[in-house]
Amino acid sequence: MPATPPPPDTAPRITLSLGLDDTNLVLEALGQLPFARVYQLIAAIQEQAHKQLANQPADGGTPA
């Protein structure tokens, strides 16, 4: 039986650096799992991605 992960607010945090295509692939894979199990993770990934992409200029270069 798999171990139950700790609640998100007490779990250790890690930082991943993925390209947009890889991030979308992760989200696509998560979409194959039961919604009740992954919806919070999907929302967290989308929230972080939106914040980071909002800081990028439209041409993909470095912000001024």
mmJSON file of the N, C-alpha and C atoms, coordinates in Angstrom:
{"data_MODEL":{"atom_site":{
"group_PDB":["ATOM","ATOM","ATOM","ATOM","ATOM","ATOM","ATOM","ATOM","ATOM","ATOM","ATOM","ATOM","ATOM","ATOM","ATOM","ATOM","ATOM","ATOM","ATOM","ATOM","ATOM","ATOM","ATOM","ATOM","ATOM","ATOM","ATOM","ATOM","ATOM","ATOM","ATOM","ATOM","ATOM","ATOM","ATOM","ATOM","ATOM","ATOM","ATOM","ATOM","ATOM","ATOM","ATOM","ATOM","ATOM","ATOM","ATOM","ATOM","ATOM","ATOM","ATOM","ATOM","ATOM","ATOM","ATOM","ATOM","ATOM","ATOM","ATOM","ATOM","ATOM","ATOM","ATOM","ATOM","ATOM","ATOM","ATOM","ATOM","ATOM","ATOM","ATOM","ATOM","ATOM","ATOM","ATOM","ATOM","ATOM","ATOM","ATOM","ATOM","ATOM","ATOM","ATOM","ATOM","ATOM","ATOM","ATOM","ATOM","ATOM","ATOM","ATOM","ATOM","ATOM","ATOM","ATOM","ATOM","ATOM","ATOM","ATOM","ATOM","ATOM","ATOM","ATOM","ATOM","ATOM","ATOM","ATOM","ATOM","ATOM","ATOM","ATOM","ATOM","ATOM","ATOM","ATOM","ATOM","ATOM","ATOM","ATOM","ATOM","ATOM","ATOM","ATOM","ATOM","ATOM","ATOM","ATOM","ATOM","ATOM","ATOM","ATOM","ATOM","ATOM","ATOM","ATOM","ATOM","ATOM","ATOM","ATOM","ATOM","ATOM","ATOM","ATOM","ATOM","ATOM","ATOM","ATOM","ATOM","ATOM","ATOM","ATOM","ATOM","ATOM","ATOM","ATOM","ATOM","ATOM","ATOM","ATOM","ATOM","ATOM","ATOM","ATOM","ATOM","ATOM","ATOM","ATOM","ATOM","ATOM","ATOM","ATOM","ATOM","ATOM","ATOM","ATOM","ATOM","ATOM","ATOM","ATOM","ATOM","ATOM","ATOM","ATOM","ATOM","ATOM","ATOM","ATOM","ATOM","ATOM","ATOM","ATOM","ATOM"],
"id":[1,2,3,4,5,6,7,8,9,10,11,12,13,14,15,16,17,18,19,20,21,22,23,24,25,26,27,28,29,30,31,32,33,34,35,36,37,38,39,40,41,42,43,44,45,46,47,48,49,50,51,52,53,54,55,56,57,58,59,60,61,62,63,64,65,66,67,68,69,70,71,72,73,74,75,76,77,78,79,80,81,82,83,84,85,86,87,88,89,90,91,92,93,94,95,96,97,98,99,100,101,102,103,104,105,106,107,108,109,110,111,112,113,114,115,116,117,118,119,120,121,122,123,124,125,126,127,128,129,130,131,132,133,134,135,136,137,138,139,140,141,142,143,144,145,146,147,148,149,150,151,152,153,154,155,156,157,158,159,160,161,162,163,164,165,166,167,168,169,170,171,172,173,174,175,176,177,178,179,180,181,182,183,184,185,186,187,188,189,190,191,192],
"type_symbol":["N","C","C","N","C","C","N","C","C","N","C","C","N","C","C","N","C","C","N","C","C","N","C","C","N","C","C","N","C","C","N","C","C","N","C","C","N","C","C","N","C","C","N","C","C","N","C","C","N","C","C","N","C","C","N","C","C","N","C","C","N","C","C","N","C","C","N","C","C","N","C","C","N","C","C","N","C","C","N","C","C","N","C","C","N","C","C","N","C","C","N","C","C","N","C","C","N","C","C","N","C","C","N","C","C","N","C","C","N","C","C","N","C","C","N","C","C","N","C","C","N","C","C","N","C","C","N","C","C","N","C","C","N","C","C","N","C","C","N","C","C","N","C","C","N","C","C","N","C","C","N","C","C","N","C","C","N","C","C","N","C","C","N","C","C","N","C","C","N","C","C","N","C","C","N","C","C","N","C","C","N","C","C","N","C","C","N","C","C","N","C","C"],
"label_atom_id":["N","CA","C","N","CA","C","N","CA","C","N","CA","C","N","CA","C","N","CA","C","N","CA","C","N","CA","C","N","CA","C","N","CA","C","N","CA","C","N","CA","C","N","CA","C","N","CA","C","N","CA","C","N","CA","C","N","CA","C","N","CA","C","N","CA","C","N","CA","C","N","CA","C","N","CA","C","N","CA","C","N","CA","C","N","CA","C","N","CA","C","N","CA","C","N","CA","C","N","CA","C","N","CA","C","N","CA","C","N","CA","C","N","CA","C","N","CA","C","N","CA","C","N","CA","C","N","CA","C","N","CA","C","N","CA","C","N","CA","C","N","CA","C","N","CA","C","N","CA","C","N","CA","C","N","CA","C","N","CA","C","N","CA","C","N","CA","C","N","CA","C","N","CA","C","N","CA","C","N","CA","C","N","CA","C","N","CA","C","N","CA","C","N","CA","C","N","CA","C","N","CA","C","N","CA","C","N","CA","C","N","CA","C","N","CA","C","N","CA","C","N","CA","C"],
"label_alt_id":[null,null,null,null,null,null,null,null,null,null,null,null,null,null,null,null,null,null,null,null,null,null,null,null,null,null,null,null,null,null,null,null,null,null,null,null,null,null,null,null,null,null,null,null,null,null,null,null,null,null,null,null,null,null,null,null,null,null,null,null,null,null,null,null,null,null,null,null,null,null,null,null,null,null,null,null,null,null,null,null,null,null,null,null,null,null,null,null,null,null,null,null,null,null,null,null,null,null,null,null,null,null,null,null,null,null,null,null,null,null,null,null,null,null,null,null,null,null,null,null,null,null,null,null,null,null,null,null,null,null,null,null,null,null,null,null,null,null,null,null,null,null,null,null,null,null,null,null,null,null,null,null,null,null,null,null,null,null,null,null,null,null,null,null,null,null,null,null,null,null,null,null,null,null,null,null,null,null,null,null,null,null,null,null,null,null,null,null,null,null,null,null],
"label_comp_id":["MET","MET","MET","PRO","PRO","PRO","ALA","ALA","ALA","THR","THR","THR","PRO","PRO","PRO","PRO","PRO","PRO","PRO","PRO","PRO","PRO","PRO","PRO","ASP","ASP","ASP","THR","THR","THR","ALA","ALA","ALA","PRO","PRO","PRO","ARG","ARG","ARG","ILE","ILE","ILE","THR","THR","THR","LEU","LEU","LEU","SER","SER","SER","LEU","LEU","LEU","GLY","GLY","GLY","LEU","LEU","LEU","ASP","ASP","ASP","ASP","ASP","ASP","THR","THR","THR","ASN","ASN","ASN","LEU","LEU","LEU","VAL","VAL","VAL","LEU","LEU","LEU","GLU","GLU","GLU","ALA","ALA","ALA","LEU","LEU","LEU","GLY","GLY","GLY","GLN","GLN","GLN","LEU","LEU","LEU","PRO","PRO","PRO","PHE","PHE","PHE","ALA","ALA","ALA","ARG","ARG","ARG","VAL","VAL","VAL","TYR","TYR","TYR","GLN","GLN","GLN","LEU","LEU","LEU","ILE","ILE","ILE","ALA","ALA","ALA","ALA","ALA","ALA","ILE","ILE","ILE","GLN","GLN","GLN","GLU","GLU","GLU","GLN","GLN","GLN","ALA","ALA","ALA","HIS","HIS","HIS","LYS","LYS","LYS","GLN","GLN","GLN","LEU","LEU","LEU","ALA","ALA","ALA","ASN","ASN","ASN","GLN","GLN","GLN","PRO","PRO","PRO","ALA","ALA","ALA","ASP","ASP","ASP","GLY","GLY","GLY","GLY","GLY","GLY","THR","THR","THR","PRO","PRO","PRO","ALA","ALA","ALA"],
"label_asym_id":["A","A","A","A","A","A","A","A","A","A","A","A","A","A","A","A","A","A","A","A","A","A","A","A","A","A","A","A","A","A","A","A","A","A","A","A","A","A","A","A","A","A","A","A","A","A","A","A","A","A","A","A","A","A","A","A","A","A","A","A","A","A","A","A","A","A","A","A","A","A","A","A","A","A","A","A","A","A","A","A","A","A","A","A","A","A","A","A","A","A","A","A","A","A","A","A","A","A","A","A","A","A","A","A","A","A","A","A","A","A","A","A","A","A","A","A","A","A","A","A","A","A","A","A","A","A","A","A","A","A","A","A","A","A","A","A","A","A","A","A","A","A","A","A","A","A","A","A","A","A","A","A","A","A","A","A","A","A","A","A","A","A","A","A","A","A","A","A","A","A","A","A","A","A","A","A","A","A","A","A","A","A","A","A","A","A","A","A","A","A","A","A"],
"label_entity_id":["1","1","1","1","1","1","1","1","1","1","1","1","1","1","1","1","1","1","1","1","1","1","1","1","1","1","1","1","1","1","1","1","1","1","1","1","1","1","1","1","1","1","1","1","1","1","1","1","1","1","1","1","1","1","1","1","1","1","1","1","1","1","1","1","1","1","1","1","1","1","1","1","1","1","1","1","1","1","1","1","1","1","1","1","1","1","1","1","1","1","1","1","1","1","1","1","1","1","1","1","1","1","1","1","1","1","1","1","1","1","1","1","1","1","1","1","1","1","1","1","1","1","1","1","1","1","1","1","1","1","1","1","1","1","1","1","1","1","1","1","1","1","1","1","1","1","1","1","1","1","1","1","1","1","1","1","1","1","1","1","1","1","1","1","1","1","1","1","1","1","1","1","1","1","1","1","1","1","1","1","1","1","1","1","1","1","1","1","1","1","1","1"],
"label_seq_id":[1,1,1,2,2,2,3,3,3,4,4,4,5,5,5,6,6,6,7,7,7,8,8,8,9,9,9,10,10,10,11,11,11,12,12,12,13,13,13,14,14,14,15,15,15,16,16,16,17,17,17,18,18,18,19,19,19,20,20,20,21,21,21,22,22,22,23,23,23,24,24,24,25,25,25,26,26,26,27,27,27,28,28,28,29,29,29,30,30,30,31,31,31,32,32,32,33,33,33,34,34,34,35,35,35,36,36,36,37,37,37,38,38,38,39,39,39,40,40,40,41,41,41,42,42,42,43,43,43,44,44,44,45,45,45,46,46,46,47,47,47,48,48,48,49,49,49,50,50,50,51,51,51,52,52,52,53,53,53,54,54,54,55,55,55,56,56,56,57,57,57,58,58,58,59,59,59,60,60,60,61,61,61,62,62,62,63,63,63,64,64,64],
"pdbx_PDB_ins_code":[null,null,null,null,null,null,null,null,null,null,null,null,null,null,null,null,null,null,null,null,null,null,null,null,null,null,null,null,null,null,null,null,null,null,null,null,null,null,null,null,null,null,null,null,null,null,null,null,null,null,null,null,null,null,null,null,null,null,null,null,null,null,null,null,null,null,null,null,null,null,null,null,null,null,null,null,null,null,null,null,null,null,null,null,null,null,null,null,null,null,null,null,null,null,null,null,null,null,null,null,null,null,null,null,null,null,null,null,null,null,null,null,null,null,null,null,null,null,null,null,null,null,null,null,null,null,null,null,null,null,null,null,null,null,null,null,null,null,null,null,null,null,null,null,null,null,null,null,null,null,null,null,null,null,null,null,null,null,null,null,null,null,null,null,null,null,null,null,null,null,null,null,null,null,null,null,null,null,null,null,null,null,null,null,null,null,null,null,null,null,null,null],
"Cartn_x":[0.844,0.0,0.896,0.671,1.528,1.349,2.445,2.394,1.556,0.834,0.045,0.96,0.963,1.847,1.371,2.31,1.898,1.035,0.267,-0.533,0.367,-0.134,0.695,1.394,0.747,1.35,2.52,2.672,3.771,4.799,4.516,5.44,6.642,7.834,8.988,8.698,9.235,8.999,10.225,9.993,11.08,10.73,11.734,11.53,11.979,11.115,11.437,11.559,12.396,12.51,12.26,11.064,10.659,10.304,10.525,10.075,8.559,7.999,6.553,6.023,6.713,6.255,6.256,7.314,7.37,6.297,6.053,5.01,3.652,3.383,2.123,2.01,3.124,3.118,2.792,3.363,3.049,1.563,1.026,-0.393,-1.265,-0.855,-1.6,-1.609,-0.458,-0.38,-1.241,-1.207,-2.035,-3.521,-3.868,-5.252,-5.789,-4.892,-5.306,-5.648,-5.291,-5.537,-6.884,-7.396,-8.674,-8.627,-9.615,-9.681,-9.518,-10.213,-10.185,-8.78,-7.95,-6.59,-5.623,-5.854,-4.843,-5.279,-6.536,-6.982,-6.232,-5.851,-5.12,-3.707,-3.088,-1.757,-1.798,-2.785,-2.935,-3.125,-3.962,-4.202,-2.921,-2.128,-0.881,0.116,0.222,1.117,0.665,-0.63,-1.152,-0.95,-1.171,-0.999,0.454,1.39,2.796,3.206,2.718,3.053,2.515,1.277,0.691,1.482,1.888,2.683,4.01,4.663,5.955,5.816,4.796,4.607,4.169,3.476,3.046,4.244,5.358,6.565,7.467,7.078,7.874,7.333,8.228,7.747,7.178,6.334,5.652,6.621,7.832,8.784,9.611,9.375,10.073,11.426,11.827,13.12,13.095,14.149,14.265,13.532,12.763,12.052,13.026,12.596,13.454,13.576],
"Cartn_y":[-1.171,0.0,1.244,2.202,3.384,4.265,4.923,5.837,7.056,7.564,8.773,9.984,10.862,12.023,12.985,13.767,14.736,15.821,16.539,17.64,18.639,19.275,20.159,21.269,21.811,22.932,22.518,21.219,20.762,19.955,19.654,18.866,19.723,19.112,19.869,20.395,21.556,22.177,21.986,21.791,21.743,22.7,23.09,23.954,23.194,23.141,22.513,23.603,23.38,24.302,23.509,23.712,22.985,23.971,23.573,24.372,24.267,25.15,25.188,23.865,23.289,22.018,20.902,20.847,19.808,20.029,21.274,21.584,21.146,21.43,21.004,19.482,18.796,17.335,16.784,17.397,16.987,17.19,18.356,18.624,17.631,17.292,16.304,14.951,14.546,13.264,13.291,14.402,14.515,14.443,14.932,14.896,13.482,12.498,11.108,10.46,11.136,10.605,11.082,10.446,10.873,12.338,13.101,14.529,14.845,14.127,14.403,14.276,13.484,13.29,14.366,14.973,15.857,17.298,17.633,18.975,20.087,19.882,20.921,21.075,19.976,20.029,20.729,20.41,21.065,22.569,22.952,24.377,25.069,24.416,25.011,25.204,24.218,24.325,25.46,25.523,26.57,27.949,28.091,29.385,29.856,28.957,29.331,29.654,28.881,29.124,30.474,30.794,32.073,33.246,33.15,34.226,34.401,33.294,33.381,33.883,33.411,33.839,35.292,35.783,37.182,38.117,37.62,38.426,38.349,37.566,37.412,38.322,39.003,39.783,38.862,39.403,38.609,37.897,38.472,37.844,36.747,36.487,35.42,35.82,37.075,37.542,37.828,38.407,38.736,40.038,40.107,41.348,42.495,43.687,44.884,45.299],
"Cartn_z":[0.0,0.0,0.0,-0.919,-0.983,0.253,0.619,1.763,1.408,2.386,2.177,2.282,1.266,1.336,2.423,2.988,3.996,3.371,4.185,3.64,2.91,1.836,1.014,1.803,2.84,3.549,4.43,4.731,5.57,4.779,3.551,2.731,2.324,2.211,1.714,0.31,-0.035,-1.339,-2.215,-3.502,-4.481,-5.611,-6.365,-7.52,-8.763,-9.753,-11.034,-12.085,-13.052,-14.168,-15.446,-16.014,-17.214,-18.31,-19.544,-20.664,-20.793,-21.591,-21.765,-22.326,-23.304,-23.883,-22.845,-22.018,-20.985,-19.925,-19.568,-18.595,-19.119,-20.379,-20.976,-21.03,-21.253,-21.265,-19.868,-18.838,-17.464,-17.2,-17.592,-17.385,-18.158,-19.372,-20.164,-19.46,-18.929,-18.222,-16.962,-16.229,-15.03,-15.382,-16.567,-17.015,-17.204,-17.279,-17.427,-16.082,-14.995,-13.655,-13.127,-12.079,-11.508,-11.051,-11.466,-11.194,-9.712,-8.868,-7.428,-6.848,-7.485,-6.979,-7.455,-8.625,-9.221,-9.443,-9.192,-9.569,-8.846,-7.587,-6.863,-7.417,-7.791,-8.383,-9.737,-10.553,-11.852,-11.66,-10.716,-10.452,-9.999,-9.165,-8.678,-9.825,-10.699,-11.85,-12.759,-13.046,-13.915,-13.308,-12.018,-11.349,-11.453,-11.172,-11.247,-12.679,-13.634,-15.032,-15.495,-15.131,-15.537,-14.972,-13.712,-13.101,-13.833,-14.155,-14.822,-16.254,-16.958,-18.35,-18.434,-17.417,-17.402,-17.314,-16.772,-16.643,-17.869,-18.857,-20.078,-21.173,-21.916,-23.06,-24.133,-24.997,-26.024,-26.958,-27.171,-28.09,-27.42,-26.132,-25.437,-24.899,-25.094,-24.603,-23.112,-22.642,-21.227,-20.944,-19.842,-19.511,-19.307,-19.616,-19.481,-18.038],
"occupancy":[1.0,1.0,1.0,1.0,1.0,1.0,1.0,1.0,1.0,1.0,1.0,1.0,1.0,1.0,1.0,1.0,1.0,1.0,1.0,1.0,1.0,1.0,1.0,1.0,1.0,1.0,1.0,1.0,1.0,1.0,1.0,1.0,1.0,1.0,1.0,1.0,1.0,1.0,1.0,1.0,1.0,1.0,1.0,1.0,1.0,1.0,1.0,1.0,1.0,1.0,1.0,1.0,1.0,1.0,1.0,1.0,1.0,1.0,1.0,1.0,1.0,1.0,1.0,1.0,1.0,1.0,1.0,1.0,1.0,1.0,1.0,1.0,1.0,1.0,1.0,1.0,1.0,1.0,1.0,1.0,1.0,1.0,1.0,1.0,1.0,1.0,1.0,1.0,1.0,1.0,1.0,1.0,1.0,1.0,1.0,1.0,1.0,1.0,1.0,1.0,1.0,1.0,1.0,1.0,1.0,1.0,1.0,1.0,1.0,1.0,1.0,1.0,1.0,1.0,1.0,1.0,1.0,1.0,1.0,1.0,1.0,1.0,1.0,1.0,1.0,1.0,1.0,1.0,1.0,1.0,1.0,1.0,1.0,1.0,1.0,1.0,1.0,1.0,1.0,1.0,1.0,1.0,1.0,1.0,1.0,1.0,1.0,1.0,1.0,1.0,1.0,1.0,1.0,1.0,1.0,1.0,1.0,1.0,1.0,1.0,1.0,1.0,1.0,1.0,1.0,1.0,1.0,1.0,1.0,1.0,1.0,1.0,1.0,1.0,1.0,1.0,1.0,1.0,1.0,1.0,1.0,1.0,1.0,1.0,1.0,1.0,1.0,1.0,1.0,1.0,1.0,1.0],
"B_iso_or_equiv":[0.0,0.0,0.0,0.0,0.0,0.0,0.0,0.0,0.0,0.0,0.0,0.0,0.0,0.0,0.0,0.0,0.0,0.0,0.0,0.0,0.0,0.0,0.0,0.0,0.0,0.0,0.0,0.0,0.0,0.0,0.0,0.0,0.0,0.0,0.0,0.0,0.0,0.0,0.0,0.0,0.0,0.0,0.0,0.0,0.0,0.0,0.0,0.0,0.0,0.0,0.0,0.0,0.0,0.0,0.0,0.0,0.0,0.0,0.0,0.0,0.0,0.0,0.0,0.0,0.0,0.0,0.0,0.0,0.0,0.0,0.0,0.0,0.0,0.0,0.0,0.0,0.0,0.0,0.0,0.0,0.0,0.0,0.0,0.0,0.0,0.0,0.0,0.0,0.0,0.0,0.0,0.0,0.0,0.0,0.0,0.0,0.0,0.0,0.0,0.0,0.0,0.0,0.0,0.0,0.0,0.0,0.0,0.0,0.0,0.0,0.0,0.0,0.0,0.0,0.0,0.0,0.0,0.0,0.0,0.0,0.0,0.0,0.0,0.0,0.0,0.0,0.0,0.0,0.0,0.0,0.0,0.0,0.0,0.0,0.0,0.0,0.0,0.0,0.0,0.0,0.0,0.0,0.0,0.0,0.0,0.0,0.0,0.0,0.0,0.0,0.0,0.0,0.0,0.0,0.0,0.0,0.0,0.0,0.0,0.0,0.0,0.0,0.0,0.0,0.0,0.0,0.0,0.0,0.0,0.0,0.0,0.0,0.0,0.0,0.0,0.0,0.0,0.0,0.0,0.0,0.0,0.0,0.0,0.0,0.0,0.0,0.0,0.0,0.0,0.0,0.0,0.0],
"pdbx_formal_charge":[null,null,null,null,null,null,null,null,null,null,null,null,null,null,null,null,null,null,null,null,null,null,null,null,null,null,null,null,null,null,null,null,null,null,null,null,null,null,null,null,null,null,null,null,null,null,null,null,null,null,null,null,null,null,null,null,null,null,null,null,null,null,null,null,null,null,null,null,null,null,null,null,null,null,null,null,null,null,null,null,null,null,null,null,null,null,null,null,null,null,null,null,null,null,null,null,null,null,null,null,null,null,null,null,null,null,null,null,null,null,null,null,null,null,null,null,null,null,null,null,null,null,null,null,null,null,null,null,null,null,null,null,null,null,null,null,null,null,null,null,null,null,null,null,null,null,null,null,null,null,null,null,null,null,null,null,null,null,null,null,null,null,null,null,null,null,null,null,null,null,null,null,null,null,null,null,null,null,null,null,null,null,null,null,null,null,null,null,null,null,null,null],
"auth_seq_id":[1,1,1,2,2,2,3,3,3,4,4,4,5,5,5,6,6,6,7,7,7,8,8,8,9,9,9,10,10,10,11,11,11,12,12,12,13,13,13,14,14,14,15,15,15,16,16,16,17,17,17,18,18,18,19,19,19,20,20,20,21,21,21,22,22,22,23,23,23,24,24,24,25,25,25,26,26,26,27,27,27,28,28,28,29,29,29,30,30,30,31,31,31,32,32,32,33,33,33,34,34,34,35,35,35,36,36,36,37,37,37,38,38,38,39,39,39,40,40,40,41,41,41,42,42,42,43,43,43,44,44,44,45,45,45,46,46,46,47,47,47,48,48,48,49,49,49,50,50,50,51,51,51,52,52,52,53,53,53,54,54,54,55,55,55,56,56,56,57,57,57,58,58,58,59,59,59,60,60,60,61,61,61,62,62,62,63,63,63,64,64,64],
"auth_comp_id":["MET","MET","MET","PRO","PRO","PRO","ALA","ALA","ALA","THR","THR","THR","PRO","PRO","PRO","PRO","PRO","PRO","PRO","PRO","PRO","PRO","PRO","PRO","ASP","ASP","ASP","THR","THR","THR","ALA","ALA","ALA","PRO","PRO","PRO","ARG","ARG","ARG","ILE","ILE","ILE","THR","THR","THR","LEU","LEU","LEU","SER","SER","SER","LEU","LEU","LEU","GLY","GLY","GLY","LEU","LEU","LEU","ASP","ASP","ASP","ASP","ASP","ASP","THR","THR","THR","ASN","ASN","ASN","LEU","LEU","LEU","VAL","VAL","VAL","LEU","LEU","LEU","GLU","GLU","GLU","ALA","ALA","ALA","LEU","LEU","LEU","GLY","GLY","GLY","GLN","GLN","GLN","LEU","LEU","LEU","PRO","PRO","PRO","PHE","PHE","PHE","ALA","ALA","ALA","ARG","ARG","ARG","VAL","VAL","VAL","TYR","TYR","TYR","GLN","GLN","GLN","LEU","LEU","LEU","ILE","ILE","ILE","ALA","ALA","ALA","ALA","ALA","ALA","ILE","ILE","ILE","GLN","GLN","GLN","GLU","GLU","GLU","GLN","GLN","GLN","ALA","ALA","ALA","HIS","HIS","HIS","LYS","LYS","LYS","GLN","GLN","GLN","LEU","LEU","LEU","ALA","ALA","ALA","ASN","ASN","ASN","GLN","GLN","GLN","PRO","PRO","PRO","ALA","ALA","ALA","ASP","ASP","ASP","GLY","GLY","GLY","GLY","GLY","GLY","THR","THR","THR","PRO","PRO","PRO","ALA","ALA","ALA"],
"auth_asym_id":["A","A","A","A","A","A","A","A","A","A","A","A","A","A","A","A","A","A","A","A","A","A","A","A","A","A","A","A","A","A","A","A","A","A","A","A","A","A","A","A","A","A","A","A","A","A","A","A","A","A","A","A","A","A","A","A","A","A","A","A","A","A","A","A","A","A","A","A","A","A","A","A","A","A","A","A","A","A","A","A","A","A","A","A","A","A","A","A","A","A","A","A","A","A","A","A","A","A","A","A","A","A","A","A","A","A","A","A","A","A","A","A","A","A","A","A","A","A","A","A","A","A","A","A","A","A","A","A","A","A","A","A","A","A","A","A","A","A","A","A","A","A","A","A","A","A","A","A","A","A","A","A","A","A","A","A","A","A","A","A","A","A","A","A","A","A","A","A","A","A","A","A","A","A","A","A","A","A","A","A","A","A","A","A","A","A","A","A","A","A","A","A"],
"auth_atom_id":["N","CA","C","N","CA","C","N","CA","C","N","CA","C","N","CA","C","N","CA","C","N","CA","C","N","CA","C","N","CA","C","N","CA","C","N","CA","C","N","CA","C","N","CA","C","N","CA","C","N","CA","C","N","CA","C","N","CA","C","N","CA","C","N","CA","C","N","CA","C","N","CA","C","N","CA","C","N","CA","C","N","CA","C","N","CA","C","N","CA","C","N","CA","C","N","CA","C","N","CA","C","N","CA","C","N","CA","C","N","CA","C","N","CA","C","N","CA","C","N","CA","C","N","CA","C","N","CA","C","N","CA","C","N","CA","C","N","CA","C","N","CA","C","N","CA","C","N","CA","C","N","CA","C","N","CA","C","N","CA","C","N","CA","C","N","CA","C","N","CA","C","N","CA","C","N","CA","C","N","CA","C","N","CA","C","N","CA","C","N","CA","C","N","CA","C","N","CA","C","N","CA","C","N","CA","C","N","CA","C","N","CA","C","N","CA","C","N","CA","C","N","CA","C"],
"pdbx_PDB_model_num":[1,1,1,1,1,1,1,1,1,1,1,1,1,1,1,1,1,1,1,1,1,1,1,1,1,1,1,1,1,1,1,1,1,1,1,1,1,1,1,1,1,1,1,1,1,1,1,1,1,1,1,1,1,1,1,1,1,1,1,1,1,1,1,1,1,1,1,1,1,1,1,1,1,1,1,1,1,1,1,1,1,1,1,1,1,1,1,1,1,1,1,1,1,1,1,1,1,1,1,1,1,1,1,1,1,1,1,1,1,1,1,1,1,1,1,1,1,1,1,1,1,1,1,1,1,1,1,1,1,1,1,1,1,1,1,1,1,1,1,1,1,1,1,1,1,1,1,1,1,1,1,1,1,1,1,1,1,1,1,1,1,1,1,1,1,1,1,1,1,1,1,1,1,1,1,1,1,1,1,1,1,1,1,1,1,1,1,1,1,1,1,1]
}}}
